[in-house]
Amino acid sequence: MPNKIPMINLSREYELLKEEIDAAIRGCLQHQRWIMGPEVTAFEEEAGDYLGTARAIACSSGTDALILALRALAITRHGKEFFDKDDLILTTPMSFTATAEAIVQAGATPVFCDVDPETFLLDPEAAARFLKEDERAARAVGIVPVHLYGYPCAMDRFAGLAAKFGLFLVEDTAQAFGGSFGKEKLGTIGDAGAFSFFPSKNLGCYGDGGMVVARDEDVAAMIRILLRHGGESKTNASHIGYNARLDTLQAAILRVKLKHIDTFNHRRREIASVYNTALRGCSGLILPPGPEQNPGAVFHQYTARVTGHRRDTVRERLAQAGIKTMIYYPVLLSRMDAFQARSIITNLCEAETLHTEILSLPAPLELPNQPAWQTVVIQEMMKILS
Ligand SMILES: *Cc1c(COP(=O)(O)O)cnc(C)c1O
């Protein structure tokens, strides 16, 4: 029976922080303020300080964070409760379902633009091409770049496009807490940034959780209203809202994990660096820009490309050796039934190829009794690809 190397190891991460997390949970058991308890505000302040923003609003999930950000922009910038079908929002076809889902839930229509095969991310050139050349571009209202795998999008380019074409920018930062572009933390560069604290994210809680960061006070205030049923008072709604609060218990857990986020993100960068050094020169493998070329990346996933139609074979062989890998994500958003009927699909030739080549390798932060897990993965990869 081969060794089992998982993608992540949440039990081990818990063991490392056990005392602090148990104490935080006990604190909640003692005060019993489960909804909007003191830990929620404290976490918002601490996460805001960490990111360098005064406007961090905790909420129920990353999906809700995206919806809240988009709805607040519809209300404050466009004077309407929801966007409508004619309002177009540019995004990448390579993301988790929630990115496109949130755009549609906010009332708008996603426009899928192609990715850059070197960065795996929404290509600013492809977005620019749609905005300059497509006659429907006059209806564009915003761009949602996704910092997939914790790799930072070219925010200078997107900010330039947003300014030039009068668009808002909402950063999907669900996979990139603590990442940066230049001196600025991801999520704080656009009009709003949406974070997810789903358990497997690089900052994760023990259930669903999320956060929105807003650049302007009116947008932040609207998000706060929307997440509590759309009213300044719970009993008199002025907008169509949501029940989208973060649980006190999750906030208590996140306060502990936030203190260690730099250590964990640093470890992720180390793992990426080791992979990039060891696997350089492996034929049939194209590596992502490593931490040296990509200092703002937090490597939520270490994702490389296996070329020559060999990705699935390589994955199978690794599985046989007890090594777990993942494909994030196997189906392009532009190919999902739900969005085919409600999107604009531009030329996606890079994404169409790339999504058949991507492979995310294991990065368990610590694995008891198996400190050499990464050597095992690397040796197996080299054997298969040689
Ligand atoms: C996880 C994720 C989301 C959604 O977050 P949830 O907390 O699961 O709702 C959105 N976008 C991306 C890119 C994600 O990875």
The ligand as a MOL file (V3000), in Angstrom:
LIG
                    3D

  0  0  0     0  0            999 V3000
M  V30 BEGIN CTAB
M  V30 COUNTS 15 15 0 0 0
M  V30 BEGIN ATOM
M  V30 1 C -14.1510 29.3290 -3.1330 0
M  V30 2 C -14.3380 30.3290 -4.2030 0
M  V30 3 C -15.4690 31.1580 -4.2590 0
M  V30 4 C -16.6670 30.9740 -3.3770 0
M  V30 5 O -16.4230 30.9740 -2.0250 0
M  V30 6 P -17.4240 30.1990 -1.0150 0
M  V30 7 O -16.9530 30.6720 0.3210 0
M  V30 8 O -17.2300 28.7550 -1.2290 0
M  V30 9 O -18.7880 30.6530 -1.3180 0
M  V30 10 C -15.5180 32.1320 -5.2430 0
M  V30 11 N -14.5210 32.2820 -6.1250 0
M  V30 12 C -13.4240 31.4990 -6.1150 0
M  V30 13 C -12.3420 31.7360 -7.1160 0
M  V30 14 C -13.3050 30.4850 -5.1550 0
M  V30 15 O -12.2190 29.6990 -5.1610 0
M  V30 END ATOM
M  V30 BEGIN BOND
M  V30 1 1 1 2
M  V30 2 1 2 3
M  V30 3 2 2 14
M  V30 4 1 3 4
M  V30 5 2 3 10
M  V30 6 1 4 5
M  V30 7 1 5 6
M  V30 8 2 6 7
M  V30 9 1 6 8
M  V30 10 1 6 9
M  V30 11 1 10 11
M  V30 12 2 11 12
M  V30 13 1 12 13
M  V30 14 1 12 14
M  V30 15 1 14 15
M  V30 END BOND
M  V30 END CTAB
M  END
